[in-house]
Amino acid sequence: MSESAANFCPYCNERLCGSDDHIFLEAIGGKRTVRACKPCNDLFGHSFEASAVAKFFYPLLLQLRMAGVPVAESEAQWKRAHVGDDGVIYKALLDGAGYRLQSSNIVVNRDDENPKVLNLVAGDDAVGRRQLKPFLDPSRFRLLSMERRLVDPREFKLDWGFNPDLKLTALKMAVAIVSIALPVELPGLAQPRGELTRADLRVHPVSVAADLRDHSALDAMRGDLCHVAYVEQLGGLIHAFVQFFGSIQFWVSLTHRASVSRSCALLAKLDPVTGEESFLEMIPLQLPPFRDAWVDARAPIRKLNASAVKRGSKVAEMIKINEVRVDGVPVNLRKPYWVTSWTGDVPKKTSS
């Protein structure tokens, strides 16, 4: 007896469903799930989702918490939040005890002028004190001096952008929404599903574009800093718009040849402050498909900072852009381009 199409994994469309996959990542507070096969679920969780959480979601959640925004996530960690000039590496943690920094190493250097003298640098926390304890044994060492230095969170640097891990995460969320709103169309999404099941972090999926355009109609449907996955069908076109923290935005091309012409939409939202998650069927907003446009790479960060202030940030610029690079090269902000990271100094706009 043949299995119903509804029993097949929405991502690979080959294996039977045997697990629950979170639409919004569980690591950032997602609750609702869709049925999927375990191989796809495991592949996503151990590849692009794990990378996106470690490099983007957790660091940004911790930066929001450091700035005073009461984010709901209570288990986030940023493994290399800060590497001091002295070489001490700090991990930022957010758990039931609140936000804190934790050192992960002790730096030991011999004095250039006297090889019998050791210069030690350790974090002023339980980990640092434990690592320092053997050197405080008076039977082996004599303490000459000690000083304390504060770690300034404003010195923390984060290098992230519209990378394959975030694009694949957005693509997976879009396909998951289609499995709820338009399950009959899943077999026709061959290209986006193929890019998902390859899960290649070295390649940018062609089904997803970094979208720096302003979609005010979509923004009006959510609160500040909210994650959004919005899918709409207009005739034969099915596409999606995914926003992380209400500012980092992607356009997802699903198909231009839907099996049935219809007009419908589904909006999914997750509030990182309250943890509230919602799914709403609605009349399509009729948002325009992606096209090359003159964009400002600094717009997402401005939007993020402004939203953070509205949700409790004590600083006006939680994140500052120092430079925009594409494949390691500073870009001309007057031309269409793909934004991949923010580091260094912002190139000045030219008249060319």
N, C-alpha and C positions, 0 to 999 in steps of 0.2 A: 504494500500500500504506500503510495507516495505521500511525503510529508507536505503540509501546507506551507506556502511561501512565507507565511508569517513566522514560521518556526526557524527560518534560516537567518543567519547572522546578517545584520544590515550593512556590515562593513565589507565582508568578503563575499557574501551571497553564495557561499559554498558549503559551510559547515552548519550543523544544527546549533541553536543557542544552548548554552550550558552555564552561563554566568550573567551577572548584572554589571553593566558598565555605567558609571556616573556621567551624566551629560556635562554639568559643570564639575570640574575635578573635585574629588572628595577632599583633597589636600587643602583646598581653598573654601571648603564649606558646602560643596554640592551635595544634594540629598537624592534628587530624583534620578532613577536609572532607566536604562533600556536593556532589553535582553540582547545578548551577543554571545558569540562563541568564546570559549576560554582562550584559545590561541591568540585571537585578535586582542582580547582584553589584556592578556599578559604582555603581548608585544608592545602595545601602546603604553602601558604603565611602566615598562622598563626601558623605553626608548625616549620618544619625544615628550611624553608627559612628565617623566622624571626629570628630564633636562629643563623643561619649562618651569617646573616647580623650583628646582634648585637655583637656576640662574635668573629667574624673573619674578615669579609670584612671591616666594618667600622673602627675597631681599626687599621687594617693594612693600610687602606687608610690614616688614620690620622697620623700614624707613618711615612708613605712615605712623607706626606706633611710636617711634622715636620722636616724631614731630608732634605727637599728642592726639592723633586720631585713634579712637577706641575700637580698633578692628576686632572682629569676633573670633578670628582664628587664634587658637591657643597652643598650637604645637609647631609653630614655624621656627626654622633655624637657617641662618646664613653663615655657612662654614668659614668663609674668608671675608668677613665684613670689613676688616681693617688689618693692614700690615703696616706697623709703625716704622718710622725711620730707624728705630733700634732693632728691628727684625722680629719683634714679638707679633704673633698672629692672633687675632681675636675673632671669636665666633659670637654672633648675635643670636640670642635665644628669646623666644616668646612662648611661655607655657603657663601652667596654673599659678606660678609664683610671680608672673608678670614679665616685664622686659628686663633683660640684663645682658651684659657682655661677659664672655668667658675666654680667658687666655688659653692657648693650646700648646705653648712651648716656652722654654726658658733659653735665653741667649747667653752663652758663656764665651768671653774673650779674655785673652791674656793681655796684660798691660804692655805696651810697646817698650816702655823704659825699664820695667821690672817684671821679668817673667814669673816671679813668685806671686804677683798680685793678679787676682782675677776680677774682671768687671762683669757683673751679672745683671741681667735685665729680666724681670719676671712680672707677670700680671698681678695686680693687687686684688686677687680673688682666691677662692679655695684651691683652685688648680695651681695657680702661681705660687701660693704659699706652700703647697705640698711639694712642688718641684724645688723650691728654694730651701726647704727644711734641712737637707743633708749639708748644705753649705753654711748653716748657722750652728753647726756642732762645734762648740768651743774647744774640744779636744783635737780637732783637725784644722779649723780655720779661725782666724781672728778678724772680726768685722771692723773695717776701717771707717766706713761711712755709709749712709743710706739716705736716699731721697725718693720722693714720690712725684710722679708726673700724671696729670689727668689726660685721659683719652677724649679727644673732641670728636663727637659723631659727625660734625660738619666736615671733617676731613675724609669721611668715608667716600669711596669712589665706586660707582657701579657702571659697568659697560654692558649695555644690552640694546636690543633693537628688534627690528622685524625679521627675525631669524627663522630658519626652517622649523625649529622646535615649536615656536609659537604659531607659525602658519599651519603646521600639521595639527596642533591642538585646536585651532579655530576650525579647520576642515572637519575634524572628527565631531566637534560639537554641531556643526551644520548638518552633517549626515545623520547624527542622532536625532536632531529636530525633525528632519524629513521622515525618519522612521516613525515618528509620532503623528505628524500632520499629513504626510503624503506617502504612506508605505508602499502603495502600488507603483510609485516612481523609482524605488530603490534599484531594481534591475537595470534601469537606464542610466544610472550614474557610474558608468564603467570607469571613466578616467579618474574622477575624484576618489572612488573606492580603491582603484589600483595604486594611486599615490599613497593612500593611507596604509594599505597592507604592505607596501614596500618599506614604509617608515624610514626613509633614508635621510639622515640628518645632514648629509653632505650636499643635498640638492634642494633648491627652493621649489616647492610644488607649484606647477603652472596654474593650478586651479585656484590659487589664493594670491591676492595682491595686497600690498600695504596700502591702505586707503587713508590718505590725509585730508580728504574732502570733509566739509562740514555738512552733516545730515541733521539739521535742526529738528525735523519732524521726529526722527528716531530719538534724539537726545531728550526731547520733551516727554518721552514715554518712560523715562527712568529717573532715578535719583542720582545725585552726585556720587561718583566713584563706583557705581554699580556695573557689574559685568552683564553683558547682553549678548544673546544669540537670537537673531531675528531672521526668519526665512519667509520669503514670499514667492508666490507663483502668479505671474501675469501672462496669461495665454500659454505659450509654449516655454516661456522662460522661468526657470527656478534658480534663484540666487539667494545668498545670505550675507548678512552683515554682523560681524562679531566684534564686540568692544570689550577690552579688558580695562578695569578701573575707569570705565567711561571715557577713555582717552586714546588708548592704543587700539586702532581700528583696522579691521581686515574686510575685504570684499571676497566672497567665495562664489565662484562660478560652478554651478552644479549641472545644469543642462539647459540647452536652448530648444530641445525637442522633447518636451513632456509628452507622455502617451495620451493624455487628455487635456484639452485646453480648459483652464479654470482660473478663478481669481480668489485667492485665499492667502492667509498669513498666520504665522504663529510667533509670538514674542516670549522669550524666556529671559528672566532677570534673576540676579543673585546680588544681594547687598552685602558687601564684605564687613560692614559695621554692625548691622543687626543680625546678619545670617539669614534673613528672610529670602526665600526662593519662590518664584511664581511663574506660571505658564498661562498665556492668554491667547486664545484665538481671536483674530481681529480682521478688519477690512485692510487690505494692503495699503501701505504708505506710498507705493509706487516710486521707490527710490531708484535713481539712475544707476545702470551698470557702470563698472569701473572703466575709466579711460585715462589716457595720459593727460595730466593737467599741471599747471603751474602751482606748486605747493610750497609750504613753509615747513621745514622739518622741525622747527621749534614749536609749532602749534600744539602737538600732543602734550608736550611738557608744560606749556602754559596752561592748557586745559586741566591737566592733572594737578598742578599746583593750586589753581583756583578752586577746583573741587575739594581738594584736601583742606583748604582753609574753611570752606563751608561746612566740612564735617569735623572740625575741631583742631586742625593743625595750628600750632602756635607760631609757625614761621611762614612767611609769605612765599618763599621759594624753597620748598622742601628738596627739590631736585633742580640743579642748574646744568644747562647744556654748555659744554666747553668746546665741542667740535662735532661736526657731522661728517662721517666718512662712509664711502662706498667702496668695498673691497680694499680698505686701507688707505684710500685716497680722499682728501678733502673735496667736497662737492661744491659746485656753483649753485647757490640757493635759488637762482632765477630760472633754472631749467628743470624739466621733469626728471626724476631719479628715484631709485629705491633707497630708502633709509635703512641702514643696517646697524648703526651704533652711534652713541654719543660720547665722545671723549675729546680731550685737547681744547683748542680754541676755535670758536665759531668763525668760519670764513666770512669776510665782509661781502655783501652783495656788490656786484659790479654792473656796469652799464652795458656789457657785452651780451 
